[in-house]
Amino acid sequence: MSYECEITHFKTGGLVMIVNVDDELIRDAMQYLDPQLSPNDMINEAIATLVRLQATKKLVALGGMTPEMKDIPR
């Protein structure tokens, strides 16, 4: 069985998605989160965390990619 929730963009009311998440995955996630957190809020937090993680990976991948940059005095 899976949990289904509808996510609506909170600023514009647009971008509606139906998300199916496995019950076991929801139970696992709830072990680490506030039990009062709604499944919708949990999914929004998961997406925000995914975005931060991917942005971090992108920044790390760019490390050392500017050989023409002058050395910074320390």
C-alpha positions as CSV (number, residue, x, y, z in Angstrom):
1,M,0.0,0.0,0.0
2,S,1.2,3.5,-0.6
3,Y,0.4,7.0,0.7
4,E,-0.9,9.5,-1.9
5,C,-0.9,13.2,-1.3
6,E,-1.5,16.2,-3.5
7,I,1.2,18.9,-3.4
8,T,0.2,22.4,-4.5
9,H,2.8,25.2,-5.0
10,F,2.4,27.3,-1.9
11,K,2.9,30.7,-3.5
12,T,1.1,30.4,-6.7
13,G,-1.3,27.6,-6.1
14,G,0.0,26.0,-9.3
15,L,2.1,22.9,-10.0
16,V,-0.1,20.2,-8.5
17,M,1.5,16.8,-8.2
18,I,0.1,13.5,-7.0
19,V,2.9,11.7,-5.1
20,N,2.7,8.0,-4.2
21,V,5.1,7.0,-1.4
22,D,5.4,3.6,0.1
23,D,4.0,3.2,3.6
24,E,7.2,1.6,4.8
25,L,9.3,4.5,3.6
26,I,6.9,6.9,5.3
27,R,7.2,4.9,8.6
28,D,11.0,5.0,8.2
29,A,11.1,8.7,7.6
30,M,8.8,9.4,10.6
31,Q,11.3,7.8,12.9
32,Y,13.6,10.8,12.2
33,L,11.0,13.5,12.1
34,D,8.6,15.3,14.4
35,P,5.6,12.9,14.7
36,Q,3.3,15.9,14.4
37,L,4.6,16.7,10.9
38,S,2.0,16.0,8.3
39,P,3.0,13.7,5.4
40,N,2.6,16.7,3.0
41,D,5.1,18.8,5.1
42,M,7.4,15.8,5.2
43,I,7.4,15.4,1.4
44,N,8.0,19.2,1.1
45,E,10.9,18.9,3.5
46,A,12.3,15.9,1.6
47,I,12.2,17.8,-1.7
48,A,13.9,20.9,-0.1
49,T,16.6,18.6,1.3
50,L,17.1,17.0,-2.1
51,V,17.5,20.4,-3.8
52,R,20.1,21.4,-1.2
53,L,22.0,18.2,-1.6
54,Q,22.0,18.4,-5.3
55,A,23.1,22.1,-5.2
56,T,25.9,21.1,-2.8
57,K,27.1,18.3,-5.2
58,K,27.1,20.7,-8.1
59,L,29.2,23.2,-6.1
60,V,31.6,20.5,-5.1
61,A,31.9,19.4,-8.7
62,L,32.9,22.9,-9.7
63,G,35.7,23.0,-7.2
64,G,39.1,23.8,-8.8
65,M,37.5,24.7,-12.1
66,T,39.0,28.2,-12.4
67,P,42.7,27.7,-13.2
68,E,43.0,31.3,-14.4
69,M,42.0,32.7,-11.0
70,K,44.8,34.5,-9.1
71,D,45.8,33.0,-5.8
72,I,44.0,34.6,-2.9
73,P,46.4,36.0,-0.2
74,R,45.8,34.4,3.2
